[in-house]
Amino acid sequence: MAGFLFPDWIKEIRLSAATHNPESGLPTWLIVSALAMGGFGIGTGEFAIMGLMPNVAQDLGVSEPQVGHLISTYALGVVVGAPILAILGAQLFRRQLLILLMSFYALGNLASALASNYESLLVFRFIAGLPHGAYFGVAALVAASLVPVHKRAKAVSQIMMGLTLALLIGNPLATVMGQSMDWRYAFGFVGLVSLLTVVLVTLFLPKNPQEQRHSPLSEVRAFNKPQIWFALAIGAIGFAGMFAVFSYLAPTLLEVTRVDAVWIPVALVVFGLGGFVGNLLGGWLFDRLQFRAVGVILVFSAMILSVFPSATGSLPVLLVVCFLTALMVALGPALQTHLMDVATGAQTLAAASHHAAFNLANALGPWLGGLAITAGFSWQSTGYVGAATALAGLMIFLVAWRRPEPVPEAST
């Protein structure tokens, strides 16, 4: 029976991973893949509802802007949970914390799949969002600790690759699943992927008794640096524009472009491909331009978002603009790498807060877009809302860029 559950090749890989240390040359790719699987599950859970907005609205008897509030509620859960769980978990080994966080995430999504009404779904989406930021932050630190310093950014981008693959594969798959069966199956799928991540992390992430842990108070004290707060503000405001457009893409396709619902997953795949490319582009730009890369990305984003409203009349043009809009994902690895450089002494809290800031953008974008739509503006108005937030993020970047601080050597 034991041989059936754990074949010899799994035992060998597990033993290899269990004896891993950064200098051993043993398979770090296996650990990073397990962590990226969690990123895939979280990304799918975060974005799935965006492609199923009309389905959820019809099933629960609410408006589509109200479904947008479900997106914002999840994002607020990330904002609340990321710093709190990072602080509470600072004294745990990272392996233990990752297992607990993904178990929590699985339960939140399985509960979402079983929600009986709109109000209970609001509560469960908030709960599901709580472990999101802390998981990504701790997973990024684990990945960085497994490789030499000069390969750190590449390892972190591989963790984020799970999130971009969720945009490319997971979200369209969840949309097709929700359209062909029921939107609840999408969250059930996310719950199963999360449980699979728990199994993989348990099997392959080694225990490290020598791991340096920090007291919660020391992380909080080291966190209070202007450049950390500037970076978080740029992410929270400047990135909101992408979510303002992405959150209402499905109804825009149906009501403005007037295409059949089968084109929604196609648009999501195109958007996901843009996110995949943007993730790689963000690291490439930061390696060459450093912090200036953030400003370049924000200028590009404001330009593309301002074009979005005029592109909604033609499906081919809209798909191209969707791809270009999704390149905003480049802001993620650029700001994450910048934070790792300026947040010495507060690595866990800053890494988790980075994702809290981006999910504050995920809450702000749909909320502002929903306000514009409810006020009587067209579905296309989300592009103008997004361009305004990108410009606001650019203003914060300029303030931060004009008051540089010494960059200490990063640690993990």
Secondary structure, 3 states (H helix, E strand, C coil): CHHHHCCHHHHHHHHHHHCCCCCCCCCHHHHHHHHHHHHHHHHHHHHHHHHCHHHHHHHHCCCHHHHHHHHHHHHHHHHHHHHHHHHHCCCCCHHHHHHHHHHHHHHHHHHHHCCCCHHHHHHHHHHHHCCHHHHHHHHHHHHHHCCCHHHHHHHHHHHHHHHHHHHHHHHHHHHHHHHHCCHHHHHHHHHHHHHHHHHHHHHHCCCCCCCCCCCHHHHHHHHCCHHHHHHHHHHHHHCHHHHHHHCCHHHHHHHHHCCCCCHHHHHHHHHHHHHHHHHHHHHHHHHHHCCHHHHHHHHHHHHHHHHHHHHCCCHHHHHHHHHHHHHHHHHHHHHHHHHHHHCCCCHHHHHHHHHHHHHHHHHHHHHHHHHHHHCCCCCCHHHHHHHHHHHHHHHHHHHHHCCCCCCCCCCC
